[in-house]
Amino acid sequence: MPVRNGPAPCAPRALLAIAVGLPGWLTAGAAAAQAPPRDAQAEATLNEAMGTDYLETRFDQAERKLRAAIDACGESACSPAVKARLFVALGSVLAQGRKELGDARDAFADALRIDPSARLDPGLVTPEVSFAFEQARAATGAGASAAAGARLQMTPPPEQRVRTPVPLYIEVPADLLPSVKQVTVWYLPPGEDEYRPLVMKKLRGQGFGINVPCSALEKEGTLRYHVAAVDEDGAILATAGARDAPLATAIKARPAAAPPHWPGYAPPATCAAPEKERPRQCLDDRQCNGGLACVGGSCVARSTEATSEGPSEAASGVAPDVRRNWVSLTFSPDIALLSGRDVCTVASQASDNFVCLRGDGTRYDGTPTPGVADDVNLGFALATLRVALAYDRLLLDNLTVGGRVGFAAGGTSGGGASFLPLHLEARAQYFLAARPFEQLGARPFVLAAAGVAQVDAEVDVEVLEDAAACGANAADRTSPCTRPGRSGRLEPRQQTLAATRQAGQGFASVGVGVAYAPLDAVSLNLALRASLTFPAVTAVLSPEVGLSLGF
């Protein structure tokens, strides 16, 4: 009689496939029967150039194919809509892939002259593509946005020190603010001839700001830049400066003017030393160096008294103030890996740390038929549950050492078995980030632990009583027993027993985890421990969840 024993195997999780669509303008246009003779070939070339070459960054090949298709269209072999789409695709390749904004503007202008309703594909809009397209619309007067002539409110910093970020700040007109999707600044470092883009960040009210990094300001000269605000379609709504008439800030070794800054924020610090490469100007604590907090737009030492108006004393030279003592409450279920043969025999219960209980909770002491059922197949089974109180001390920047004391539930104590409900543990945790306790956010770690604990895992096991031992008919499995067992009890011929593997009472563990600190003194902890118990050896997985408070 086949018998299912032990824990059920775990089924693998199914993977979720995510489909990514191609740009909308790659679909076919008018029906082939109504299209001019070259439309179908032009559409095929467009799909190949943009759907394959462009997406795989083979910009030279995409440009060659698009120009060849345009030449093949000639004056009338393609419909205006198809030919305009070829020019729009060519302009996108030149602007985004080749960074040739002037040539891209000309390609977009050709598209608008052929079809004034031609538009960019939203999936391929970038600051460069949008900028060149808006220049083409302005040059041709085709569908130009009335708002594109609006001006952003910006006062360029007159000068800044070498190797110091330049804080750029603009305000978007209130009537345009709901439509603004992105504000981008293009800047030209001193001594260079290629503009670089930076996406500005939303600040307070109508303001947007960004720092031109000090890596672009290594020498004296003039920093040039222009700014554009665009909507969801990439259309430019408002500008400050232009590529041919940029705004400028002088970069000097010894500037005479006061250091520039965003309104209500501290000036950025000079990138003169490694520990000061992150500017003192900030939006929140994550933009400050370790041990500093963002107060009034400036990074200050956490131990320095400060008000919302700013720090009351200099932040430099103050030792980082971190929480070195952490008290935690953790919950952890044990999942044991176990197996066994003939687990409910008297010998196995005496030497293999199995306890088999009948349905009424009494210890089974019958004689199972050898080799028939009475087995636990290899697999995982939910075991004991643990709650522990922990204390950890931060010894180094990223090393904690501590202990845990708690209680376990779910062990077996029936039928004369004993269970140790106590959990004692010594643990060390090594955090993988540099100075993780000086900053908020995720703190990944590895751990090693050892201690005292007992892990009891229970599975159902079916047994067939030995016919010779219990006086049953060996030829008939349904024949009842007629002879009492060792305890004087007449056993059922077939029965299901609760078999518990009792492992421990010592253990050693390794594991991984992550602590997430939303606040200085609070941490949410997740971990997974892999343990080996001894002298009764069993492999155990223990996921942990906990809450820590630091002081």
Backbone torsions as a table, in degrees:
resi	resn	phi	psi	omega
1	MET	NA	116.1	-179.2
2	PRO	-67.3	139.5	-176.7
3	VAL	-130.0	132.6	175.1
4	ARG	-86.5	125.8	-178.6
5	ASN	-128.9	152.5	172.9
6	GLY	76.6	-179.5	-177.3
7	PRO	-72.8	146.5	178.2
8	ALA	-68.5	143.1	178.7
9	PRO	-65.8	150.8	-179.3
10	CYS	-85.9	128.0	177.6
11	ALA	-80.5	140.4	178.5
12	PRO	-68.5	149.5	178.3
13	ARG	-74.6	144.3	176.5
14	ALA	-77.2	146.3	177.8
15	LEU	-88.4	144.5	178.8
16	LEU	-100.4	117.7	178.8
17	ALA	-83.7	135.3	-178.0
18	ILE	-113.1	120.2	-178.6
19	ALA	-91.3	136.7	179.6
20	VAL	-114.9	121.4	-176.4
21	GLY	-81.2	152.6	174.6
22	LEU	-81.5	161.8	179.2
23	PRO	-55.1	145.6	-173.1
24	GLY	-62.0	-32.5	-175.6
25	TRP	-78.2	2.3	175.3
26	LEU	-80.0	-11.0	179.0
27	THR	-72.3	158.1	-177.6
28	ALA	-69.1	152.9	-179.2
29	GLY	-91.1	-117.9	-176.8
30	ALA	-71.4	163.8	179.4
31	ALA	-63.1	144.9	-174.5
32	ALA	-62.4	-29.2	-177.3
33	ALA	-68.1	-25.7	-178.2
34	GLN	-100.4	-7.1	-173.0
35	ALA	-84.7	151.8	171.6
36	PRO	-59.1	163.6	-169.3
37	PRO	-61.5	-29.2	-175.1
38	ARG	-94.7	-4.1	-175.4
39	ASP	-60.2	-45.4	-177.0
40	ALA	-62.6	-43.1	178.7
41	GLN	-66.0	-39.5	179.2
42	ALA	-63.8	-41.4	178.6
43	GLU	-62.6	-42.1	-179.9
44	ALA	-63.2	-42.9	178.2
45	THR	-64.4	-40.8	178.6
46	LEU	-60.8	-45.1	178.9
47	ASN	-61.2	-42.9	-178.0
48	GLU	-68.8	-43.0	-176.4
49	ALA	-68.2	-43.7	-175.3
50	MET	-93.3	-32.7	-178.8
51	GLY	-80.4	-19.2	-179.7
52	THR	-122.4	-63.7	-174.1
53	ASP	-63.1	-46.4	-177.7
54	TYR	-65.2	-46.7	-178.0
55	LEU	-66.3	-25.2	178.2
56	GLU	-98.1	14.7	174.9
57	THR	61.6	26.5	172.7
58	ARG	-92.5	72.5	-171.1
59	PHE	-68.9	-35.8	178.9
60	ASP	-61.6	-45.3	179.9
61	GLN	-65.3	-41.3	179.0
62	ALA	-60.6	-43.1	-179.7
63	GLU	-63.9	-44.2	-179.2
64	ARG	-61.3	-44.1	-178.3
65	LYS	-66.1	-40.6	-179.7
66	LEU	-67.1	-42.2	178.6
67	ARG	-65.1	-38.4	178.0
68	ALA	-64.7	-39.6	178.9
69	ALA	-66.3	-39.0	177.9
70	ILE	-64.1	-42.8	178.6
71	ASP	-63.0	-38.5	-179.1
72	ALA	-68.0	-30.1	178.4
73	CYS	-66.9	-32.7	-179.5
74	GLY	58.6	-143.6	-177.3
75	GLU	-85.1	-34.7	-171.7
76	SER	-142.1	5.6	-177.2
77	ALA	-75.1	-14.8	178.3
78	CYS	-124.3	153.7	176.3
79	SER	-70.1	153.4	-179.8
80	PRO	-56.5	-39.6	-177.7
81	ALA	-63.9	-42.5	-179.0
82	VAL	-68.5	-44.3	-179.3
83	LYS	-64.5	-38.1	177.5
84	ALA	-63.6	-39.0	178.8
85	ARG	-65.2	-34.1	175.7
86	LEU	-62.6	-42.4	178.9
87	PHE	-67.9	-38.3	177.5
88	VAL	-62.9	-42.3	177.7
89	ALA	-63.2	-42.6	178.7
90	LEU	-62.0	-43.4	177.8
91	GLY	-62.0	-38.5	178.4
92	SER	-63.7	-40.8	177.8
93	VAL	-63.9	-44.7	-177.4
94	LEU	-67.1	-39.1	-176.8
95	ALA	-75.4	-51.1	-174.4
96	GLN	-84.4	-45.2	-174.8
97	GLY	-82.1	-39.5	-175.4
98	ARG	-103.5	-11.8	-179.1
99	LYS	60.7	28.5	178.2
100	GLU	-101.0	81.5	-171.3
101	LEU	-68.4	-33.5	178.3
102	GLY	-64.7	-47.3	177.8
103	ASP	-65.7	-36.0	178.1
104	ALA	-63.5	-41.8	177.4
105	ARG	-58.5	-42.0	-179.9
106	ASP	-65.0	-39.7	178.9
107	ALA	-65.1	-42.9	178.2
108	PHE	-64.3	-38.5	178.6
109	ALA	-62.6	-41.0	176.7
110	ASP	-60.8	-41.4	179.3
111	ALA	-62.0	-42.9	-178.2
112	LEU	-70.8	-31.7	176.4
113	ARG	-67.9	-35.3	178.9
114	ILE	-75.5	-43.2	-178.1
115	ASP	-140.2	98.4	-177.2
116	PRO	-59.4	-18.5	179.3
117	SER	-89.0	3.3	-179.3
118	ALA	-59.3	139.1	-178.2
119	ARG	-135.4	160.2	173.7
120	LEU	-73.4	152.9	171.4
121	ASP	-79.6	125.3	-177.3
122	PRO	-56.4	-29.5	-178.8
123	GLY	-72.2	-13.9	-177.7
124	LEU	-116.5	11.1	-178.5
125	VAL	-73.9	125.3	172.7
126	THR	-129.8	167.0	178.2
127	PRO	-55.2	-40.1	-179.2
128	GLU	-67.1	-46.0	-179.6
129	VAL	-63.1	-45.1	-179.5
130	SER	-62.5	-40.9	-179.2
131	PHE	-62.1	-48.2	-178.7
132	ALA	-65.7	-38.0	-179.6
133	PHE	-66.8	-40.3	178.9
134	GLU	-67.3	-35.6	175.3
135	GLN	-62.7	-39.3	178.6
136	ALA	-66.9	-40.5	178.8
137	ARG	-64.4	-38.7	178.6
138	ALA	-66.7	-37.5	-178.1
139	ALA	-71.4	-34.7	-176.8
140	THR	-94.6	-19.1	-176.0
141	GLY	72.4	15.8	-177.9
142	ALA	-89.8	112.0	175.2
143	GLY	60.7	27.9	-177.6
144	ALA	-65.1	137.7	-179.5
145	SER	-74.7	134.6	178.7
146	ALA	-64.7	-29.6	-178.1
147	ALA	-79.7	-12.8	-174.5
148	ALA	-64.4	-19.3	178.7
149	GLY	-85.5	-2.0	-179.0
150	ALA	-66.9	153.8	-177.8
151	ARG	-111.3	137.8	171.3
152	LEU	-79.8	143.0	179.9
153	GLN	-84.1	110.5	-174.9
154	MET	-146.6	132.8	173.7
155	THR	-113.0	104.8	-176.9
156	PRO	-63.3	137.5	172.8
157	PRO	-60.6	131.3	-177.0
158	PRO	-67.0	-37.0	-179.2
159	GLU	-158.2	160.9	178.9
160	GLN	-150.1	154.5	-178.7
161	ARG	-74.7	148.7	174.9
162	VAL	-57.1	145.2	-179.9
163	ARG	57.3	36.6	176.4
164	THR	-133.8	128.9	179.8
165	PRO	-55.9	141.9	176.2
166	VAL	-96.6	114.5	-179.0
167	PRO	-82.0	110.4	178.5
168	LEU	-98.1	137.7	-175.7
169	TYR	-140.8	132.0	176.2
170	ILE	-133.3	160.8	172.5
171	GLU	-123.6	131.5	179.3
172	VAL	-87.4	135.4	176.3
173	PRO	-52.9	140.4	-173.9
174	ALA	-57.8	-35.8	-177.6
175	ASP	-72.0	-20.7	179.7
176	LEU	-95.0	-19.1	-171.6
177	LEU	-54.6	-42.8	-179.4
178	PRO	-63.3	-24.3	-177.2
179	SER	-90.9	-11.3	-175.0
180	VAL	-75.2	123.0	176.1
181	LYS	-94.3	-36.7	-175.1
182	GLN	-157.8	144.6	174.8
183	VAL	-119.7	124.1	-175.6
184	THR	-122.8	137.9	173.1
185	VAL	-112.2	133.8	172.0
186	TRP	-104.9	124.3	-176.5
187	TYR	-124.0	147.4	-180.0
188	LEU	-117.6	106.2	-178.2
189	PRO	-64.5	157.8	177.5
190	PRO	-56.8	133.5	176.4
191	GLY	80.1	3.9	179.6
192	GLU	-113.3	168.1	-176.5
193	ASP	-127.4	13.1	179.8
194	GLU	-129.2	125.6	179.3
195	TYR	-71.2	148.4	176.8
196	ARG	-120.9	140.8	-179.6
197	PRO	-92.8	148.7	170.9
198	LEU	-138.6	131.4	175.8
199	VAL	-85.9	123.4	-177.5
200	MET	-77.7	153.2	-176.4
201	LYS	-103.6	144.1	178.9
202	LYS	-70.7	128.7	177.5
203	LEU	-108.6	-135.6	-177.8
204	ARG	-88.7	146.4	174.3
205	GLY	59.1	-122.2	-177.8
206	GLN	-96.5	8.4	-171.9
207	GLY	-89.8	146.9	171.9
208	PHE	-130.3	142.0	-179.0
209	GLY	-145.1	157.3	175.0
210	ILE	-160.6	152.2	174.9
211	ASN	-100.3	125.0	167.8
212	VAL	-69.1	121.6	-170.2
213	PRO	-66.4	150.6	-177.4
214	CYS	-67.3	-19.3	178.1
215	SER	-64.2	-21.1	177.2
216	ALA	-93.2	2.9	-173.3
217	LEU	-126.4	46.7	-175.8
218	GLU	-78.0	-18.8	-176.6
219	LYS	-139.1	164.8	-179.0
220	GLU	-69.7	156.0	-179.9
221	GLY	151.9	-152.3	-178.3
222	THR	-121.9	126.3	173.3
223	LEU	-90.4	122.2	-179.5
224	ARG	-112.7	148.1	-176.5
225	TYR	-163.6	159.6	171.6
226	HIS	-146.1	156.3	-170.2
227	VAL	-128.9	144.9	176.0
228	ALA	-141.5	138.8	173.8
229	ALA	-106.2	131.0	-176.5
230	VAL	-122.6	160.0	176.7
231	ASP	-95.7	-169.7	-175.8
232	GLU	-64.3	-26.8	179.3
233	ASP	-87.4	1.8	-178.0
234	GLY	84.2	5.1	178.8
235	ALA	-76.4	135.0	-178.8
236	ILE	-74.8	125.8	-179.7
237	LEU	-95.8	-36.8	-177.7
238	ALA	-158.0	155.6	-176.4
239	THR	-138.4	164.5	168.5
240	ALA	-138.9	117.7	-174.3
241	GLY	74.9	179.5	179.2
242	ALA	-153.7	164.6	-177.8
243	ARG	-62.0	-38.1	179.9
244	ASP	-90.9	-4.0	175.4
245	ALA	-144.3	67.5	-172.4
246	PRO	-75.8	161.6	168.1
247	LEU	-78.8	163.3	-173.1
248	ALA	-147.0	149.6	172.8
249	THR	-134.9	129.8	179.2
250	ALA	-77.4	132.1	177.2
251	ILE	-105.1	116.6	-172.7
252	LYS	-129.0	155.1	175.3
253	ALA	-71.9	-35.1	-179.9
254	ARG	-133.9	79.7	-179.6
255	PRO	-68.9	149.2	179.7
256	ALA	-92.8	-28.0	-177.0
257	ALA	-77.1	161.4	177.2
258	ALA	-65.0	149.8	-179.5
259	PRO	-59.2	131.6	179.0
260	PRO	-72.4	157.3	178.9
261	HIS	-161.1	161.9	172.8
262	TRP	-69.6	151.1	177.7
263	PRO	-59.2	124.6	179.8
264	GLY	82.8	6.0	-179.4
265	TYR	-123.6	158.1	178.3
266	ALA	-76.7	153.5	176.1
267	PRO	-64.8	147.0	176.0
268	PRO	-68.4	150.6	-178.0
269	ALA	-86.0	151.5	175.9
270	THR	-67.2	136.5	-179.9
271	CYS	-83.4	69.3	-174.2
272	ALA	-99.5	-23.2	-177.9
273	ALA	-138.6	152.3	-177.3
274	PRO	-54.2	-40.3	-177.6
275	GLU	-72.1	-8.3	-179.7
276	LYS	-116.8	17.6	-178.7
277	GLU	-68.9	-25.2	175.2
278	ARG	-87.5	124.8	-175.1
279	PRO	-62.5	149.1	176.6
280	ARG	-69.3	-23.9	176.8
281	GLN	-67.0	139.1	-173.0
282	CYS	-154.0	162.3	171.7
283	LEU	-106.9	-34.2	177.4
284	ASP	-153.1	178.9	-173.8
285	ASP	-60.8	-29.1	-175.8
286	ARG	-67.5	-16.4	179.7
287	GLN	-92.7	4.5	-179.6
288	CYS	-103.7	157.0	173.9
289	ASN	-65.4	165.3	179.0
290	GLY	-56.5	138.2	178.9
291	GLY	83.8	-1.4	-179.1
292	LEU	-111.2	155.8	176.8
293	ALA	-126.4	151.9	179.6
294	CYS	-88.1	110.6	-179.9
295	VAL	-129.3	120.5	179.1
296	GLY	61.7	31.3	179.1
297	GLY	80.8	8.1	-178.5
298	SER	-130.6	142.2	176.6
299	CYS	-80.5	120.9	179.6
300	VAL	-129.8	157.7	177.9
301	ALA	-62.0	139.9	-177.2
302	ARG	-63.0	-26.5	179.8
303	SER	-85.9	-6.0	179.3
304	THR	-84.0	126.5	178.0
305	GLU	-68.1	132.2	-178.4
306	ALA	-145.1	160.1	177.2
307	THR	-117.5	175.5	179.0
308	SER	-65.3	-14.5	178.3
309	GLU	-83.9	-13.8	-180.0
310	GLY	138.8	176.7	-177.5
311	PRO	-71.8	149.0	179.5
312	SER	-92.5	-11.1	177.0
313	GLU	-150.7	166.4	-177.8
314	ALA	-63.3	143.6	-176.9
315	ALA	-86.1	-22.0	-174.4
316	SER	-71.5	147.7	175.3
317	GLY	85.2	-1.0	-179.8
318	VAL	-94.3	130.8	-177.7
319	ALA	-65.9	142.3	179.1
320	PRO	-58.6	139.5	179.9
321	ASP	-105.9	104.5	-178.1
322	VAL	-121.4	159.3	176.8
323	ARG	-83.3	116.5	-176.3
324	ARG	-101.4	-11.4	179.7
325	ASN	-117.6	128.6	-177.0
326	TRP	-131.5	127.6	175.9
327	VAL	-111.4	132.6	-173.4
328	SER	-132.0	152.5	169.3
329	LEU	-119.5	123.4	-174.6
330	THR	-125.2	150.5	174.3
331	PHE	-124.2	136.3	-174.7
332	SER	-149.7	119.5	169.7
333	PRO	-87.8	146.2	176.5
334	ASP	-98.8	137.5	176.1
335	ILE	-123.8	109.7	-172.8
336	ALA	-95.6	144.4	173.0
337	LEU	-101.2	114.5	-174.6
338	LEU	-142.4	162.4	175.3
339	SER	-161.4	167.9	178.2
340	GLY	179.5	155.9	176.9
341	ARG	-119.0	136.0	-179.7
342	ASP	48.6	54.8	-169.2
343	VAL	-76.6	-20.9	-174.6
344	CYS	-101.9	11.4	172.8
345	THR	-68.9	160.8	179.0
346	VAL	-61.4	-38.5	-178.9
347	ALA	-67.0	-42.7	-179.3
348	SER	-65.7	-41.0	179.0
349	GLN	-66.7	-24.4	179.4
350	ALA	-84.0	-32.7	-171.5
351	SER	-116.4	-20.4	-174.4
352	ASP	-106.6	11.1	175.3
353	ASN	61.8	31.1	170.7
354	PHE	-99.8	144.5	173.6
355	VAL	-125.2	122.7	-178.8
356	CYS	-113.2	123.2	-176.9
357	LEU	-116.7	140.8	173.3
358	ARG	-72.9	176.0	-179.6
359	GLY	-62.6	-25.4	179.7
360	ASP	-90.0	6.5	176.7
361	GLY	88.5	1.6	179.0
362	THR	-87.8	155.1	-177.4
363	ARG	-72.9	130.1	178.2
364	TYR	-78.5	129.9	178.0
365	ASP	-134.5	28.1	178.6
366	GLY	-79.8	-165.1	-177.4
367	THR	-125.2	95.8	179.0
368	PRO	-67.9	151.4	176.0
369	THR	-68.0	122.4	-177.8
370	PRO	-60.9	136.1	175.2
371	GLY	77.4	1.7	178.8
372	VAL	-116.5	112.2	-177.3
373	ALA	54.7	-144.7	178.9
374	ASP	56.3	30.9	-178.6
375	ASP	-123.1	156.3	171.4
376	VAL	-118.7	112.5	179.3
377	ASN	-70.8	150.3	-178.2
378	LEU	-61.0	128.4	178.9
379	GLY	174.6	178.4	-179.1
380	PHE	-95.4	147.2	177.0
381	ALA	-142.5	139.2	176.4
382	LEU	-64.6	131.8	-176.3
383	ALA	-116.8	-135.4	-175.0
384	THR	-73.4	160.7	176.9
385	LEU	-116.3	141.3	-173.9
386	ARG	-130.0	142.2	170.7
387	VAL	-125.9	128.8	-175.2
388	ALA	-138.6	148.3	172.9
389	LEU	-103.4	129.3	-173.1
390	ALA	-122.1	150.7	169.7
391	TYR	-131.7	128.7	178.2
392	ASP	-128.9	141.2	-180.0
393	ARG	-116.6	127.6	176.0
394	LEU	-77.1	109.2	-178.0
395	LEU	-89.8	-47.0	177.2
396	LEU	-114.1	-173.9	179.7
397	ASP	-59.7	-33.2	-175.7
398	ASN	-137.0	29.1	178.9
399	LEU	-131.4	125.5	174.2
400	THR	-116.8	147.1	175.6
401	VAL	-132.1	136.9	-177.9
402	GLY	-168.2	-166.8	-178.0
403	GLY	-142.6	164.4	179.3
404	ARG	-136.5	139.9	174.5
405	VAL	-133.8	134.2	-177.0
406	GLY	-165.7	-166.2	-175.8
407	PHE	-130.5	148.7	178.2
408	ALA	-115.4	146.2	177.9
409	ALA	-128.1	157.9	177.4
410	GLY	98.7	6.6	178.5
411	GLY	-81.2	168.4	-177.8
412	THR	-103.0	127.3	177.0
413	SER	-130.2	4.3	178.5
414	GLY	-80.0	165.0	177.0
415	GLY	63.1	28.6	179.1
416	GLY	83.9	2.3	177.8
417	ALA	-78.2	157.8	178.7
418	SER	-120.4	148.9	179.1
419	PHE	-135.8	132.6	178.3
420	LEU	-94.2	108.0	-176.9
421	PRO	-82.8	-0.8	-176.0
422	LEU	-85.4	142.4	174.3
423	HIS	-124.1	119.3	176.0
424	LEU	-125.4	134.3	-173.2
425	GLU	-150.5	137.3	168.1
426	ALA	-108.0	136.6	-172.9
427	ARG	-141.7	144.9	170.2
428	ALA	-124.0	137.4	179.3
429	GLN	-127.1	128.3	179.6
430	TYR	-110.5	118.9	-177.8
431	PHE	-88.6	138.0	-170.0
432	LEU	-83.5	-16.3	179.4
433	ALA	-90.8	155.9	176.5
434	ALA	-76.5	126.9	179.4
435	ARG	47.2	57.0	-174.3
436	PRO	-65.4	-27.5	-176.1
437	PHE	-81.8	0.7	176.4
438	GLU	-95.7	4.9	-178.4
439	GLN	-145.5	157.9	178.2
440	LEU	-85.3	168.9	176.6
441	GLY	105.2	-158.5	-174.4
442	ALA	-77.8	139.5	178.2
443	ARG	-130.8	86.9	179.9
444	PRO	-69.3	149.2	-177.9
445	PHE	-151.7	163.5	168.0
446	VAL	-117.2	157.9	-174.5
447	LEU	-140.5	157.1	170.7
448	ALA	-138.1	138.6	-175.0
449	ALA	-148.3	159.1	174.4
450	ALA	-153.8	153.2	-179.5
451	GLY	174.7	-157.9	-177.1
452	VAL	-118.9	126.7	177.7
453	ALA	-168.0	152.5	174.5
454	GLN	-117.1	136.1	-179.0
455	VAL	-117.8	116.1	177.9
456	ASP	-110.1	124.3	178.4
457	ALA	-121.5	127.0	-174.8
458	GLU	-112.1	135.1	173.0
459	VAL	-135.8	158.4	176.8
460	ASP	-85.6	136.6	179.7
461	VAL	-132.3	132.9	176.5
462	GLU	-97.9	139.8	179.5
463	VAL	-127.4	149.7	173.4
464	LEU	-114.9	116.6	-175.6
465	GLU	-63.4	138.5	-179.8
466	ASP	-65.1	125.3	-174.3
467	ALA	-63.5	-42.3	-178.2
468	ALA	-66.2	-37.2	-177.1
469	ALA	-74.3	-32.4	-174.2
470	CYS	-106.9	4.1	175.7
471	GLY	77.1	31.5	178.6
472	ALA	-102.6	167.9	178.0
473	ASN	-77.1	116.0	-176.5
474	ALA	-65.4	-24.3	-178.1
475	ALA	-82.9	-11.3	-176.9
476	ASP	-128.2	111.2	-178.3
477	ARG	-68.7	-18.0	178.2
478	THR	-87.9	-5.1	179.7
479	SER	-65.6	128.0	-176.6
480	PRO	-75.5	158.6	175.2
481	CYS	-74.8	144.8	178.7
482	THR	-121.5	-6.5	-177.0
483	ARG	-116.9	127.1	-180.0
484	PRO	-62.4	155.0	177.7
485	GLY	-86.6	-160.7	-174.5
486	ARG	-61.1	-37.0	-177.7
487	SER	-89.1	7.8	-179.0
488	GLY	80.6	12.8	-177.3
489	ARG	-102.9	137.9	177.6
490	LEU	-85.5	110.5	-175.3
491	GLU	-79.5	145.0	168.6
492	PRO	-61.7	148.4	-178.2
493	ARG	-63.9	-39.8	175.5
494	GLN	-127.4	137.3	178.2
495	GLN	-157.9	158.7	177.5
496	THR	-103.6	127.9	-178.8
497	LEU	-113.0	152.7	172.8
498	ALA	-92.9	107.1	-178.1
499	ALA	-98.5	123.4	-178.4
500	THR	-115.7	126.2	173.2
501	ARG	-90.4	118.8	179.8
502	GLN	-101.0	111.1	-174.9
503	ALA	-113.7	153.5	179.3
504	GLY	119.0	-161.0	13.0
505	GLN	-103.9	11.8	170.5
506	GLY	-106.9	161.0	177.8
507	PHE	-154.6	157.3	171.6
508	ALA	-134.1	141.1	-172.9
509	SER	-137.1	152.7	164.1
510	VAL	-131.3	159.7	-178.4
511	GLY	-172.6	178.2	177.2
512	VAL	-133.3	158.9	179.0
513	GLY	-170.2	179.1	176.0
514	VAL	-144.4	135.7	173.3
515	ALA	-108.7	130.4	178.7
516	TYR	-112.7	121.1	-176.7
517	ALA	-107.1	100.6	175.0
518	PRO	-76.1	-23.2	178.6
519	LEU	-133.9	164.4	-179.2
520	ASP	-56.6	-41.2	-170.6
521	ALA	-105.3	12.1	-177.3
522	VAL	-131.2	137.2	178.3
523	SER	-142.7	132.6	173.0
524	LEU	-100.1	129.3	-169.2
525	ASN	-120.4	135.1	172.2
526	LEU	-129.1	136.8	-179.7
527	ALA	-151.8	161.7	174.2
528	LEU	-134.0	118.6	178.9
529	ARG	-103.9	140.2	169.9
530	ALA	-112.8	120.1	-172.6
531	SER	-121.9	157.0	171.8
532	LEU	-127.6	123.6	-179.0
533	THR	-90.9	158.5	177.6
534	PHE	-156.1	154.5	0.8
535	PRO	-75.9	-20.0	173.3
536	ALA	-80.4	104.4	-166.8
537	VAL	-83.9	126.9	174.3
538	THR	-151.0	139.8	174.4
539	ALA	-85.7	135.8	-174.8
540	VAL	-135.7	133.2	169.3
541	LEU	-104.1	135.1	-177.0
542	SER	-134.9	99.0	170.2
543	PRO	-71.2	144.8	-178.1
544	GLU	-126.9	144.1	170.0
545	VAL	-135.9	137.7	-176.0
546	GLY	-158.3	168.7	177.6
547	LEU	-126.6	129.8	-177.8
548	SER	-118.4	144.3	174.0
549	LEU	-121.0	130.7	-178.0
550	GLY	-105.7	151.3	177.0
551	PHE	-152.0	NA	NA
